[in-house]
Amino acid sequence: MSAKPGRRFDGEYRWFLFRTNPLRDKSGVTVKWYGTNTDIDDRKRAEVKLRRSEAFLAKGQRLSATGSFSWRVDTDDIVFSEELSRIFAFEPDVPVTLEQIGGRVHPEDIALLSKKIDQARAGSNDLDYEIRLRMPDDSIKYLRTVAYGNEDPSGRLEIIGATQDVTERRLSEEALGKARSELARVARVTSLGALTASIAHEINQPLAGIITNTGTCLRLLAADPPNIDDAREIARHIVRDGNRASDVIKRLRALFAKKSSTSESIDLNEAVREVITLTSSDLQANRVILRDELSTDVLNVDGDRVQLQQVVLNLLQNASDAMNGIDDRPRQIVIKTQRDEGNRVLLTVQDAGVGIAPQEADKLFEAFYTTKNGGMGIGLSVSRSIVESLRGRIWASSNEGPGATFSFSIPCTAEATAGLDTANETGHATVTNV
């Protein structure tokens, strides 16, 4: 039996499968041959096309570092593509089990993988997650998996998915984040240095004049007889220099108060959601679980949107930083909004970090006071200035368990307050504490 190309009756060359058998006499001598030839050209072309498609798929998976898999849920039969076996460093063509996969997954991500497996068994059709692998050489790989469930004609559930090795991207993002953080730190230090030099120059001149004139004034008054007229003139110079120093401080306070900021009506929940979106990747990189409990009420406040979001962003970053060394419990942040007493809005950010000492609670909002290594002590001070400019207040307290809670309360807009009062009178609104 053999397959080879041949010329068909119409002159076209096609693939044929030849089968031949000998016809022998009683003594076993071959008398003649007979056989069949079958046109297999269509099948041959399909096989070639399939092999090329498989080769393209394998090359595409290799170039994109993406492997595919199938998982028969009822039997736990798992099939990995060649590329996925390479990503996991499994032997090719060797059956894969859930135990093998779990043995490769980073211990801190086992809980997440177990949760996704349970969701898949329950028929979830929306599986999109990232986990890490700890390889035999102790290197770490970052994988993103997207999968969906599909039922075969017999009703059996099969999970089909693709897993991409995103290690290089994640390492690049981390390196970029570190570079940005370092650049921001250098910029802050440089700006502070320039600001300090400017302040020193502006204030030193009037202070030097005050000191010099005070000494001269004392000598004039100590003379016998005292030179009252000249001492009076020198005192006027002292007052002038004091006012000059005071003007420098006023200009600095006006600079940091950002008088040009615009006030508008802001949906606090919407502003918070935007900040959550902005910080989600950084929080995930720090293994922080963020849970939002935003009020179902529309919480409108008056203020500068960017400044208000700066306060929320600072509170979330501080909460994340407070849990950097925590490994014995989940790193969880809960951000909550709700109605407060007196037609006000309350926002709280609760962490599970190291907490704060009672004697530190009042100092945290002072300029240049910090409990973080390398911290500037500026963020909470600026946050307090912003909240107080909105006729609000901000404070910190220790949790009953681990961690601390930072809160601020600001007034609702006049329209929101009127709407709430009207709704309460008609019985169509309820205040929900979440």
C-alpha positions as CSV (number, residue, x, y, z in Angstrom):
1,M,0.0,0.0,0.0
2,S,1.4,3.4,-0.9
3,A,0.3,6.9,-1.7
4,K,1.8,8.9,-4.5
5,P,0.8,11.4,-7.1
6,G,-0.5,10.2,-10.4
7,R,-2.2,11.4,-13.6
8,R,-5.9,11.2,-13.7
9,F,-7.8,10.3,-16.9
10,D,-8.3,14.0,-17.6
11,G,-4.5,14.6,-17.3
12,E,-4.6,16.3,-13.9
13,Y,-2.0,15.1,-11.4
14,R,-3.6,14.1,-8.1
15,W,-2.8,11.9,-5.1
16,F,-3.8,8.2,-5.2
17,L,-3.7,5.5,-2.7
18,F,-2.6,2.2,-4.3
19,R,-3.4,-1.2,-2.8
20,T,-2.1,-4.4,-4.5
21,N,-2.3,-8.1,-3.7
22,P,-0.7,-11.1,-5.4
23,L,-2.7,-13.9,-7.0
24,R,-0.9,-17.2,-6.4
25,D,-1.4,-20.7,-7.8
26,K,-1.5,-23.9,-5.7
27,S,2.3,-24.0,-5.5
28,G,2.5,-20.5,-4.3
29,V,3.8,-19.0,-7.5
30,T,2.5,-15.5,-8.2
31,V,0.4,-15.7,-11.3
32,K,-0.6,-12.0,-11.4
33,W,-1.3,-8.9,-9.4
34,Y,-4.5,-7.1,-8.8
35,G,-5.4,-4.0,-6.8
36,T,-7.2,-0.7,-6.4
37,N,-6.2,2.9,-6.6
38,T,-8.3,5.5,-4.7
39,D,-8.2,9.2,-5.4
40,I,-7.2,10.7,-2.0
41,D,-6.2,14.1,-3.3
42,D,-8.8,16.0,-1.4
43,R,-7.9,14.2,1.9
44,K,-4.2,14.8,1.2
45,R,-4.7,18.5,0.6
46,A,-6.8,18.7,3.8
47,E,-4.0,17.0,5.8
48,V,-1.4,19.4,4.4
49,K,-3.7,22.3,5.2
50,L,-4.2,21.0,8.7
51,R,-0.5,20.5,9.3
52,R,0.2,24.1,8.1
53,S,-2.6,25.4,10.3
54,E,-1.2,23.5,13.3
55,A,2.3,24.8,12.5
56,F,1.0,28.4,12.2
57,L,-0.9,28.0,15.5
58,A,2.2,26.6,17.3
59,K,4.4,29.4,15.9
60,G,1.9,32.0,16.8
61,Q,1.6,30.7,20.3
62,R,5.3,30.6,20.7
63,L,5.7,34.2,19.4
64,S,3.0,35.5,21.7
65,A,4.0,33.3,24.6
66,T,0.3,32.1,24.7
67,G,-0.7,28.5,25.3
68,S,-4.1,26.9,25.1
69,F,-5.8,24.2,27.2
70,S,-9.0,22.2,27.6
71,W,-10.3,20.8,30.8
72,R,-13.1,18.2,31.0
73,V,-14.7,19.1,34.3
74,D,-16.5,15.8,35.1
75,T,-13.3,13.7,34.5
76,D,-10.6,16.3,35.2
77,D,-9.0,15.4,31.9
78,I,-6.7,18.3,31.0
79,V,-4.9,18.8,27.7
80,F,-2.1,21.4,27.3
81,S,-0.8,22.8,24.1
82,E,2.9,22.4,23.4
83,E,3.5,26.1,24.3
84,L,1.6,25.9,27.5
85,S,3.6,22.8,28.6
86,R,6.7,24.8,27.8
87,I,5.4,27.8,29.9
88,F,4.7,25.5,32.9
89,A,8.0,23.5,32.2
90,F,6.0,20.3,31.9
91,E,7.1,17.4,29.8
92,P,5.3,17.5,26.4
93,D,2.7,14.9,25.6
94,V,2.5,13.9,29.3
95,P,-1.0,14.0,30.9
96,V,-1.5,17.1,33.1
97,T,-3.4,17.0,36.4
98,L,-4.8,19.7,38.7
99,E,-2.3,18.6,41.3
100,Q,0.6,19.2,39.0
101,I,-0.7,22.7,38.2
102,G,-1.3,23.5,41.8
103,G,2.3,22.4,42.6
104,R,3.6,24.9,40.2
105,V,1.4,27.9,41.3
106,H,2.9,30.4,43.7
107,P,1.7,29.6,47.3
108,E,0.2,33.1,47.7
109,D,-2.0,32.6,44.6
110,I,-3.3,29.1,45.5
111,A,-6.4,30.6,47.1
112,L,-7.2,32.5,43.9
113,L,-6.7,29.5,41.7
114,S,-8.9,27.4,43.9
115,K,-11.6,30.1,43.7
116,K,-11.4,30.1,39.9
117,I,-11.6,26.3,39.7
118,D,-14.7,26.4,41.9
119,Q,-16.3,29.1,39.7
120,A,-15.5,27.0,36.6
121,R,-17.1,23.9,38.2
122,A,-20.2,26.0,39.0
123,G,-20.5,26.9,35.3
124,S,-19.1,30.4,35.4
125,N,-18.5,31.8,31.9
126,D,-16.3,34.7,32.8
127,L,-12.9,33.6,33.9
128,D,-10.2,36.2,33.5
129,Y,-7.4,36.3,36.1
130,E,-3.7,36.5,36.8
131,I,-1.6,34.1,38.9
132,R,2.1,33.6,39.4
133,L,4.2,30.4,39.0
134,R,7.1,29.5,41.1
135,M,9.4,27.6,38.8
136,P,11.9,24.8,39.8
137,D,14.8,27.3,39.7
138,D,12.8,29.6,42.0
139,S,12.1,32.2,39.3
140,I,8.7,33.7,39.1
141,K,6.4,33.8,36.1
142,Y,3.3,35.9,35.7
143,L,0.4,34.4,33.8
144,R,-2.9,35.8,32.6
145,T,-5.7,33.3,31.8
146,V,-8.9,33.8,29.9
147,A,-11.3,30.9,29.7
148,Y,-15.0,30.0,29.1
149,G,-17.2,27.0,29.6
150,N,-18.7,25.0,26.7
151,E,-21.1,22.0,26.8
152,D,-20.6,19.2,24.3
153,P,-23.7,17.5,22.7
154,S,-24.0,15.1,25.7
155,G,-24.2,18.1,28.1
156,R,-20.7,17.6,29.6
157,L,-19.0,20.8,30.6
158,E,-15.6,21.5,29.1
159,I,-13.5,24.6,29.9
160,I,-11.5,26.0,26.9
161,G,-8.9,28.7,27.7
162,A,-5.7,30.5,26.8
163,T,-2.9,31.4,29.1
164,Q,-0.3,34.0,28.3
165,D,3.1,34.5,29.9
166,V,3.1,38.2,30.8
167,T,6.2,38.1,32.9
168,E,8.2,40.5,30.8
169,R,5.3,43.0,30.7
170,R,4.8,42.8,34.5
171,L,8.5,43.2,35.2
172,S,8.7,46.1,32.8
173,E,5.7,47.7,34.5
174,E,7.3,47.2,37.9
175,A,10.6,48.7,36.7
176,L,8.7,51.6,35.2
177,G,6.8,52.1,38.4
178,K,10.0,52.1,40.4
179,A,11.6,54.6,37.9
180,R,8.5,56.8,38.2
181,S,8.6,56.6,42.0
182,E,12.3,57.5,42.1
183,L,11.7,60.3,39.6
184,A,8.9,61.6,41.7
185,R,11.0,61.4,44.8
186,V,13.9,63.2,43.2
187,A,11.5,65.9,41.9
188,R,10.0,66.3,45.3
189,V,13.4,66.6,46.9
190,T,14.6,69.0,44.2
191,S,11.5,71.1,44.5
192,L,11.7,71.2,48.2
193,G,15.3,72.2,48.1
194,A,14.6,75.0,45.6
195,L,11.6,76.1,47.7
196,T,13.7,76.0,50.9
197,A,16.4,78.1,49.3
198,S,13.8,80.6,48.1
199,I,12.2,80.8,51.5
200,A,15.6,81.2,53.2
201,H,16.6,84.0,50.9
202,E,13.3,85.8,51.2
203,I,13.1,85.6,55.0
204,N,16.8,86.0,55.9
205,Q,17.0,89.5,54.5
206,P,14.2,91.0,56.7
207,L,15.4,88.9,59.7
208,A,18.9,90.1,59.3
209,G,17.6,93.7,59.2
210,I,15.5,93.1,62.3
211,I,18.5,91.7,64.2
212,T,20.8,94.6,63.2
213,N,18.2,97.3,63.9
214,T,17.3,95.8,67.2
215,G,20.9,95.9,68.3
216,T,21.2,99.5,67.2
217,C,17.9,100.4,68.9
218,L,19.2,98.9,72.2
219,R,22.4,100.9,72.0
220,L,20.5,104.2,71.3
221,L,18.2,103.5,74.3
222,A,21.2,102.7,76.5
223,A,23.0,106.0,75.7
224,D,23.1,108.7,78.3
225,P,20.9,110.5,77.6
226,P,18.8,108.0,75.5
227,N,18.5,108.9,71.8
228,I,14.7,108.5,71.7
229,D,14.1,110.0,68.3
230,D,16.6,107.8,66.5
231,A,15.5,104.7,68.5
232,R,11.9,105.5,67.3
233,E,13.1,105.6,63.7
234,I,15.0,102.3,64.1
235,A,11.9,100.7,65.6
236,R,9.9,101.7,62.5
237,H,12.6,99.9,60.4
238,I,12.1,96.8,62.6
239,V,8.3,96.9,62.0
240,R,8.9,97.3,58.3
241,D,11.2,94.2,58.2
242,G,8.8,92.2,60.2
243,N,6.0,93.0,57.7
244,R,8.3,92.0,54.9
245,A,8.8,88.6,56.5
246,S,5.1,88.3,57.1
247,D,4.4,89.0,53.5
248,V,6.7,86.2,52.4
249,I,4.7,83.8,54.6
250,K,1.4,85.1,53.2
251,R,2.6,84.6,49.6
252,L,3.7,81.0,50.4
253,R,0.3,80.2,52.0
254,A,-1.5,81.6,49.0
255,L,0.8,79.5,46.7
256,F,-0.1,76.3,48.5
257,A,-3.8,77.2,48.9
258,K,-4.1,77.3,45.0
259,K,-6.5,80.1,45.0
260,S,-7.2,79.5,41.3
261,S,-8.9,76.2,41.8
262,T,-12.4,75.9,40.5
263,S,-15.4,74.8,42.5
264,E,-18.0,72.5,40.9
265,S,-20.7,70.0,42.0
266,I,-19.1,66.6,42.2
267,D,-20.6,63.1,42.6
268,L,-18.3,61.8,45.3
269,N,-18.9,58.2,44.4
270,E,-18.0,58.8,40.8
271,A,-14.9,60.6,41.8
272,V,-13.9,57.7,44.1
273,R,-14.5,55.1,41.4
274,E,-12.1,57.0,39.1
275,V,-9.4,57.0,41.7
276,I,-10.0,53.2,42.3
277,T,-9.5,52.6,38.5
278,L,-6.3,54.7,38.6
279,T,-4.8,52.8,41.5
280,S,-6.0,49.3,40.8
281,S,-2.8,48.1,39.1
282,D,-0.5,49.5,41.9
283,L,-2.7,48.0,44.6
284,Q,-2.7,44.6,42.8
285,A,1.1,44.8,42.5
286,N,1.3,45.3,46.3
287,R,-1.1,42.3,46.8
288,V,-3.8,44.6,48.2
289,I,-7.4,43.6,48.1
290,L,-9.6,46.7,47.7
291,R,-13.3,46.5,48.7
292,D,-15.6,49.4,48.0
293,E,-18.8,50.0,49.9
294,L,-20.1,53.1,48.2
295,S,-23.4,54.5,49.2
296,T,-26.3,53.9,46.8
297,D,-27.3,57.5,47.4
298,V,-26.0,60.3,45.0
299,L,-23.5,62.1,47.2
300,N,-22.9,65.5,45.6
301,V,-20.4,67.9,47.1
302,D,-18.9,71.3,46.1
303,G,-15.2,71.6,45.4
304,D,-12.3,71.1,43.1
305,R,-12.6,67.6,41.6
306,V,-8.8,67.1,41.2
307,Q,-8.0,68.3,44.7
308,L,-10.7,66.0,46.2
309,Q,-9.4,63.1,44.3
310,Q,-5.9,63.9,45.5
311,V,-7.2,63.4,49.0
312,V,-8.7,60.0,48.2
313,L,-5.7,59.0,46.3
314,N,-3.4,59.9,49.2
315,L,-5.5,58.0,51.7
316,L,-5.5,54.9,49.5
317,Q,-1.7,55.1,49.0
318,N,-1.1,55.6,52.7
319,A,-3.3,52.6,53.5
320,S,-1.4,50.4,51.0
321,D,2.0,51.6,52.3
322,A,0.8,50.7,55.9
323,M,0.5,47.0,54.9
324,N,3.8,46.6,53.0
325,G,5.3,44.3,55.7
326,I,2.0,42.4,56.5
327,D,2.1,38.7,55.6
328,D,0.1,37.0,58.4
329,R,-3.3,38.4,57.2
330,P,-4.9,39.6,54.0
331,R,-3.8,43.1,52.9
332,Q,-7.3,44.5,52.6
333,I,-8.6,48.1,52.2
334,V,-12.2,49.0,52.6
335,I,-13.3,52.4,51.2
336,K,-16.8,53.5,52.2
337,T,-19.0,56.5,51.5
338,Q,-22.3,57.3,53.3
339,R,-24.5,60.2,54.6
340,D,-23.2,61.8,57.7
341,E,-25.0,63.8,60.3
342,G,-25.9,67.4,59.6
343,N,-26.3,67.0,55.8
344,R,-22.7,66.0,55.3
345,V,-20.9,63.2,53.5
346,L,-18.5,60.8,55.2
347,L,-15.7,58.9,53.5
348,T,-13.6,56.3,55.3
349,V,-10.6,54.3,54.3
350,Q,-9.8,51.4,56.5
351,D,-6.7,49.3,56.3
352,A,-5.3,46.2,58.0
353,G,-1.8,47.5,58.5
354,V,0.4,48.3,61.5
355,G,-2.1,50.9,62.9
356,I,-1.2,54.2,64.6
357,A,-0.2,55.0,68.2
358,P,-2.6,57.2,70.1
359,Q,0.0,59.9,70.5
360,E,0.5,60.0,66.7
361,A,-3.1,60.5,65.7
362,D,-3.0,64.3,66.0
363,K,0.5,64.7,64.6
364,L,-0.1,62.8,61.4
365,F,-1.7,65.9,59.7
366,E,1.2,68.2,60.6
367,A,3.5,69.3,57.8
368,F,6.7,67.2,57.5
369,Y,5.6,64.7,60.2
370,T,5.8,61.1,58.9
371,T,6.0,57.6,60.2
372,K,7.2,56.2,56.9
373,N,10.8,55.6,56.0
374,G,11.7,58.1,53.3
375,G,8.4,59.8,53.7
376,M,8.0,63.6,53.1
377,G,5.2,64.2,55.6
378,I,3.4,66.4,53.1
379,G,0.5,64.3,51.8
380,L,-1.8,64.3,54.9
381,S,-1.0,68.0,55.6
382,V,-2.1,68.9,52.1
383,S,-5.1,66.7,52.4
384,R,-6.2,68.5,55.6
385,S,-5.8,71.8,53.9
386,I,-8.0,70.7,51.0
387,V,-10.7,69.2,53.3
388,E,-10.7,72.3,55.5
389,S,-11.1,74.5,52.5
390,L,-14.3,72.6,51.7
391,R,-15.5,73.4,55.3
392,G,-14.8,69.8,56.3
393,R,-12.6,67.9,58.8
394,I,-10.3,64.9,58.5
395,W,-9.1,62.6,61.2
396,A,-7.5,59.2,61.9
397,S,-8.3,56.5,64.4
398,S,-7.1,53.0,65.3
399,N,-9.3,50.0,64.5
400,E,-10.5,47.5,67.1
401,G,-8.5,44.9,65.2
402,P,-5.4,45.5,63.2
403,G,-4.9,48.7,61.1
404,A,-6.3,52.2,61.1
405,T,-9.1,54.2,59.6
406,F,-8.8,57.6,58.0
407,S,-12.0,59.6,57.6
408,F,-13.1,63.0,56.3
409,S,-16.5,64.6,56.4
410,I,-17.6,67.5,54.1
411,P,-20.9,69.2,53.5
412,C,-23.3,68.2,50.7
413,T,-24.2,70.6,48.0
414,A,-27.2,72.9,48.6
415,E,-29.1,71.1,45.9
416,A,-28.3,67.7,47.3
417,T,-29.4,68.8,50.8
418,A,-32.7,70.2,49.5
419,G,-33.3,67.0,47.5
420,L,-32.7,64.8,50.5
421,D,-35.0,66.9,52.7
422,T,-37.8,66.8,50.1
423,A,-37.4,63.0,49.6
424,N,-37.5,62.4,53.3
425,E,-40.7,64.5,53.7
426,T,-42.4,62.5,50.9
427,G,-41.1,59.2,52.1
428,H,-39.4,58.3,48.8
429,A,-35.8,58.2,50.0
430,T,-33.9,56.2,52.6
431,V,-30.4,56.8,53.9
432,T,-28.4,53.6,53.8
433,N,-25.3,53.1,55.8
434,V,-23.0,50.7,53.9
